[in-house]
């Protein structure tokens, strides 16, 4: 799934949750969640997937440390 589609789905899920709905329709499909917790879990999973796709690699710094052993 591409980033734009995941963001559109995330928006649909968030709008449904904030409206107090448990059913979400997108791309001609309707999904009904059993509880708010299930809907929240779907939102969190999608947020993690988006973060993984759009994250930039971390820069690592290397250095040397020396002590006198006192």
C-alpha positions as CSV (number, residue, x, y, z in Angstrom):
1,X,0.0,0.0,0.0
2,X,1.4,3.4,-0.9
3,X,1.8,6.3,1.4
4,X,-1.0,8.4,0.0
5,X,-3.5,5.6,0.3
6,X,-2.5,4.9,3.9
7,X,-2.8,8.6,4.8
8,X,-6.3,8.7,3.2
9,X,-7.4,5.6,5.1
10,X,-6.0,7.0,8.3
11,X,-8.0,10.2,7.8
12,X,-11.2,8.1,7.2
13,X,-10.6,6.1,10.3
14,X,-9.9,9.2,12.5
15,X,-13.0,11.0,11.2
16,X,-15.2,7.9,11.9
17,X,-13.8,7.6,15.4
18,X,-14.2,11.3,16.2
19,X,-17.8,11.1,14.9
20,X,-18.5,8.2,17.2
21,X,-19.0,5.7,14.3
22,X,-17.7,2.2,14.1
23,X,-18.1,1.7,10.3
24,X,-15.7,3.1,7.8
25,X,-16.2,3.2,4.0
26,X,-13.4,3.6,1.6
27,X,-12.6,2.4,-2.0
28,X,-16.2,1.0,-2.2
29,X,-15.6,-1.2,0.9
30,X,-17.2,-0.9,4.3
31,X,-15.5,-2.2,7.5
32,X,-17.3,-2.3,10.8
33,X,-15.3,-2.5,14.0
34,X,-16.7,-4.2,17.1
35,X,-15.6,-1.6,19.6
36,X,-13.8,1.7,19.9
37,X,-10.7,-0.2,21.1
38,X,-10.5,-2.1,17.8
39,X,-10.8,1.1,15.8
40,X,-8.1,2.7,17.9
41,X,-5.9,-0.3,17.4
42,X,-6.4,0.0,13.6
43,X,-5.5,3.7,13.7
44,X,-2.4,3.0,15.8
45,X,-1.3,0.2,13.4
46,X,-1.7,2.4,10.4
47,X,0.2,5.3,12.1
48,X,3.1,2.9,12.7
49,X,3.1,1.8,9.1
50,X,3.1,5.3,7.9
51,X,5.9,6.2,10.2
52,X,8.0,3.3,9.0
53,X,7.5,4.2,5.4
54,X,8.1,7.9,5.8
55,X,10.9,7.8,8.3
56,X,14.3,9.0,7.3
57,X,17.3,6.8,8.4
58,X,18.9,7.9,11.6
59,X,22.4,9.3,11.4
60,X,24.9,7.6,13.6
61,X,27.8,9.3,15.2
62,X,31.0,7.6,16.1
63,X,33.5,8.9,18.5
64,X,36.5,7.9,20.5
65,X,36.6,8.0,24.3
66,X,39.7,7.7,26.4
67,X,40.3,7.7,30.1
68,X,43.4,7.5,32.3
69,X,41.9,4.7,34.2
70,X,41.8,6.5,37.6
